[in-house]
Amino acid sequence: MLLLLFRLLSKLPLPALHALGAALGRMAWWGSASYRTRLRDNIGRAGFSDQLTLAIREAGKSVLELPFIWCARQERVVASATMEDWELVQSTLDAKRGVIFLTPHLGCFEILAQVVSLRLPLTVLYRPPRKAALKPLIEGARARSSLALAPANLSGVRMLLKAVKQGGAIGLLPDQVPQQGEGVWAEFFGKPAYTMTLPAKLQQMTGAPILLAYAERLPQGKGFVLRFVPFTQTMGDTPAQQARAINAAMEELIARCPAQYFWSYNRYKTPAGVTSPSTQEKST
């Protein structure tokens, strides 16, 4: 049923989907107190309260553009995206050391892997959705001959490592909350957030350079601009320092179009089995 709905919605023009999405965003804002509180608190903590009204609409757009990204004909999806700074990616690949793409939940991050994988083989870390009904939809939409999905487990890490060592490209969402034992507490917009250590470990093990990437959503459904940015932070020696460096890079990227970040995401949650930072402070 859900797949049928997505296929029907994918027939609509992107401007129509974004207009409907903006309305959906406003409905979600007024319909859920917990959603409203988290979005307002997170965007305010980051210093972007002036972007709140826009962020409410952009959040809805991010939902209703998914049928287009996942189910529309590939030619339509690709035609909606323009690429900037690809020469940075190409020069990095020419060095034959591989590349690690880090992409936060910013803009239309779903379109990045699809479009980039048309230019080069790409392996992305993938965590199956909690709702079983979404799994065939998402996996089917992401299935591409040059796009490999690496599960978020040991076998997936091995896939990522192999791809990089062979000079290939991999992609991760570094602001996704990891599971117990896969992260450390590091500041993100002024508050400790449990942050994955995998990107830094892969970089240390392979020497592959890190590039930041995001897809900015253009107004009035005019498409997306895919942008690539060098990673300029100093990693540091400890996992906590490295996680903070990556979070700082994400903060700088988000500041480019703050209304399009996924502010309603529970970024500061404490995963099961992980000691909260407040408890750690009391014990020291």
N, C-alpha and C positions, 0 to 999 in steps of 0.2 A: 504493500500500500504506500509506504513512504517512498520507495523507489519510483513508483508511478507518479506520485505527486511531484517529485523532483524533476522527472522527465517532462512533465507538463509545464512546470514553471520555467524550465530551461528554454522553452520555445519563445518566451517573452524577451523583448529587447532589454539589454542591460540597464538603460535609463529607467525603464518601467520597474525593474526589480529593485533598483536603488531607491526609487521614489516610495515604493511599497515598504522597503526596508526601513526607511527613515520613519515612516508611520509606525511600523512595528517596534522600533526602538523607543518611541515615545510611549507606546502602550505598555511595554515591559517596564519602563521607568515608573509609571504610575500604578502598575499592577502588582509589583512586588516590593515590599518594604526592605527585605534583606538585600535584594539586587540594588536598590536605590542607595542604601547605606554603604555597601561595599564600593560601588562605583564612585560615589561622592568622596568617600574617605581616601581611596587610593589616588584619585586624580588630584585631590587637595594636598595630600602628603607630598606628591611630586612637584607641587607648585604650579599646576596648570588648571586651577579652578575656573579661570576665564574661558577655558575650552569646554566646560561641562555641557552646555547646550549642544554644541557640535558633536561631542563625544556620544551623547545619547542617540543622536541620529546615525552616526557612523557605526555604532554597535549593531543597530538593526540592519544596516546595509551589509555588514559582514556576514550576517546570517542568510539573507535572501539572495546574495550573489553566489552562494554555494551551489545551487542547482545549475547555474550557468557554468561555473568553473568545473564542476564534476560531470555534468550530463550533456552539455551542449556539444555540438560538433567541434572537433579540435581546431578546425580552421577558424571558427568564430572566436574561440577562446584566445588563440594566438593573435588574431587580428586586433583584439582589444588591448594588447600589451605592447608597449614600446620599451626599448632597452637603452639604458645610459651607462656609460663607463665600462662597456664590455672589454675594452682594450686592457683594463686593469686585470680582469679575469684571464684574458688570453696570455698576457705577459707572465702571469703567475703560473699558468699551466705550462708555458713554454720552458720553464725552469725544471720541469720533470720531477718535482718534489711533491706533487699532489696539491690539493687545496681543501681547507676546511671552511665551509660556509656556515656562519652563525646568523640565524634569523629570529628575531623576537616575534611575539604575537602582535605584529604591527602591520596595519594596512591589510592587503589581501595576500597573506603569506602563502596561501594554498596555491596561488598561481605561479609562484616562483619556481617550485620544483618542476612543474609541468613544462614551463617554457624553457628553463635552463636545460632540462634533460633532452630537449630537441637539438641542442647544440653539442652536448657532451654526455657520456654516461654518468649517471649520478646515483649515489646510494644515500638514502635518508633514514635517520632513526625514526622508528614508528612505534607508537604505543596504541594498541587496539582500544577503541572506545568502550566505555563501561556498558553502554546499551547495545545488546547483541544485534538489535535491528539495524543499527547503523554500520555494523562491521562490513557486510557485503557491499553496501553502498559506497563506503569510503574506500575500501580496498579495490573495488572494481573501478572506481573513478581514478584512482592513483596508478592503476596498472598501466605501465608503458614498457615497451621493449627496452628502453634505455634508462628506465627509472626503477631501481631496486629498493625494496622496503626491508630495512633491517629491524627486526623486533627488538624491543627494549629489554634484552637479556644478554647473557654471555655470548650466545651464538651471533646475536646482532652486532655486538661489539667486535667480534672477530671479523664479521663482514666489513665493518667500517675500516678496521685496521688493515685488512687485506687490500681494500680499494685504494686507500691512501698510499700504502707501500708500493703499489703498482703505478703510482703517479696519477691516480684518479681523483674524483671530486666526491665529497660527502657533505651532508647537510644535517644540522641539528638545531633544535629550538632550545637555546640555553636558559630561557626564563620559564621553562616548564618545571614544576616541582618534582624532584626525583624521589625515589623510594628510599627507605632506610638503608644506610651504608653507601649510598651513591652520591651523597652531597655533603656540604658543610654549610654552616651559617655564615652569611656574608651580607653586608649592608646593600640594600637596594632602595634607592630614594629615601634614605635616612632611617630605614627600619630593617632589622635582620630578616633575611629570607633564606630558606633552605635552598641551596644552589648546587646544581650538578657540577661534579669535578671532571666529568668525562672529556669535555673539549680540551682542557689543559693537558690531561693525560695523553690524549691522542697526539696533540701537538708536540709534547716532549718525546714521545716514543718514535715519532716519524720525522720531526723537523719540518712538517708541512706548514706553510704559512696560513694564517687565518684571514678570511675576508668577511666583512659584514654585508648583509644583503636585506633589502626590504622592497615591497611593492606598494607604492603610494596610490591610493584610490583617488582618481580625478573627480571633480564635481560634475553633477548632472549626468552621471553615467557615461562619461566620455572615455572610460577605460582605466588603465593602470600604467604607471611608470616604474619599471624595475631598475633599482639603483644598487651599485656596489661601492663599498667604502673600505679603505684600508683599516686594519686593526692597529692602533697606535699606542695602546696601553702597555705598560711594563708588567709582565706577568708576576714577578716575584718568585720566591722559593717555596713557600708553603701552599698547601691546597686552599687555605683561607684567603691568602693574598691573591692567588690566581683567580679564585671565584669572584673576589671583589673587583679585580681588573676587568673581568668579563662583564660583570654587572655594570661597571662604570661605562664600558663601551656601549652596552645596551641603553643606558640612560641618555648618552649623547645621541644615539640613533633615534630614540623615541622623541627627543626634543625637536627633531626635524618636522614631525607632523603629529604632535601629541594627541590630537583629537581622535586619531585612528588607532591608538593602542587599546588592547583588550583590558581595560581597567576593571571590569567586573570579575576578572579571574582571581581566584583565591590564592594569590601569590605568596601570602605570608602564613599559610597554614602549616601546622606541624604534622608531618606524616606519621603514620602508625609506627610505634617503636622508637621514634626519634625524641631525644630530650630537648625540650624547648629552650631557647636561649635564656629566658628569664630564670629557669630552673638551674641552668649551668652557672649563671652569675651568682646565685645564692649559695651554691656548693663550693665556690672558690673563695 
